[in-house]
């Protein structure tokens, strides 16, 4: 699979200075953590789930979470498990490529039980999402994951969700973060990425952000995100990929824009018309939040609607300017440090302070590609929507 792989190769060549690289579920963990992109959630009880997975894969989705937790009722868990086993068998029989698939469980015992029940279809599973993760609660989940991997012979990853009240509350936050960091590093080979449960954070205070507000406008939430990145997102080799919070809003139906909007501003490439269309469809806030995610050290995003996937991926592509700066900073002859003017002559690149940034840019460039000099978000969004 590859990002923007659903776009015809000729069109893709016109968008990218360097095209996104192909990867598989067996690629290195460091690559997969970045490649997650927009991770689309779906209830495990969804009828014809296998068909839905195939459909989203054809639209450019590269990672999905099939949820047995908050997205379904307590009484529906058993039916959801049964549905997953059937639909994984359907996917395996189909023989087509599927996204990176994860199952969000409620209890540790579900991990070993489902790994056993999936049988040969386990090869389609990349791992499990672990809810309300803390040090005390997480160990049983991670032990179960390690056992499932040993039993099945399959490399299975964990994606813990940081959403517990202990993490949110100021008086317990430092202790909770320290504990999460300790156990995540102990099981580092199993932890692919850490996910933020901002909806649960808001719930603890009876809050809900409007379509005009990002998670960073809700200060009690923004402070938690900042502290999570501070402890768990460091660029010194101890950190993890931390993904952006879910965006809750969408319009009825699966198309982001009306047909006439897709024909006119998109094909003409008029950024202001596109911006207006986005605002009218409650996605201006999403775009601002994606930009703020990246500025605050988060990569990728939890998505609950297919229309959110293409904007996340379009804004994840490395610009030609970013790539040029990163290349200059990481040239072997720059190892001793120093300062140089950027090739775009609009900034100074300091080799030592900007090295970690440059390394992250080149890793993102590998999986999302580098846009051509004259290609921006509008063109990438247009192409991603058209497929």
C-alpha positions, 0 to 999 in steps of 0.5 A: 500500500502507499498514500495516494495510491488510489490516484492514477500514476500519471496524475500522481507523478504530476503532484509529487517531486518525490512520490510516497513510498510503498509499505506493507504491514510488515514494514519497520515499526518506525515507518508504520507509526508515521504511515498511519495517517488518518486512522478511520474508526468503524464500529465492529458491529457494522454489517458487511464490514469487510465490504466497507473496509475494501471500499475505504482502502480503494479511497486511500484509507491506509489504517482502520480501527474496528471498535468494540469499545465506546462506539458500541453498546455494552450489550452488543460486545459479543455480537461485535466479536462474532461479526469481526471473526466473520468479516475477517474471514471474508477479507481473507477469502477475498485476497485483496489488499486491506489497510492496516487493521486494528481492533479496539478492545475493552478487556485484556482477555479479548486480545488472546481470545480474538487472536485465537478465533481469527485463525488464519485471518490473523495475518490481516490484523496489525494489532489492538487499540488499548483504551483508558491506558495507564501503567496499572491498567496497561500491563495486563493489556500488553502482556495479553498482546505479547502472549497473542503474538507468541501464540500466533507467530504474528507481530502485533502492535499496541496503540494505547489510548491516553484518555483516563481521568488520572491523566487529565486531573492536575494532581495526578497527571505527573505520576500518571504520565511517568507511569505510562512512560515507564511501561510504554518504554518497557514494551517499546517493541510492541507500542506502535503509537500513542493516541489521545482520547480528547473526547473523554478529556472534555467529558470529564468537565462536561465540555464539547468543542464547537465546529469553530474550535480546535482542541487547542482552544479548550485550555484544559485539553490543550494543557494535557496535550502539551504535557503528553508531548513533553513526556512522551514525544521527545526527539531524543530516542525515548519518545513515541509517535503521538496521534492527533485527536478525533474531529467530531463534525461532518455533514450528512452523506459521505461526499465532502462537497456538492458536485458543483463545488467539486467541478468548479473551484477544484478544477480551476484551483482557486484557493479562496473558493475552496476555503469558502467551501470548506468553511461552509461544510464545517471543515475549516476547524478541522484544517486548523486543528490538523495544522496545530496538531503538527505544530505541537508534535502530533502526527496523523489523526483519529477519524470517525468519518471518511470525509476527514481522511483526505484533508489529513493526508493532504496536509501530511505531504511534505512541501518542497520547501520543507524537504529542501530545508531538511536536505540542506540541514542533514548534508554530511558536510554539515555534521559540525553544525553552523548556520546557512541560508535556506535555498528559498532564501527566506529563513536561516537553518541552524544545523544542530537545533534543526536536525531532529526536525529535519529527520522527522521531515524526511521520514514523513516525506518517505511515506507521504511524499514531497509535493512539487514546488507549484503544488499545494494543499488545494491540488492534493485535496482535489486529487485525493477526492477525485481518486 
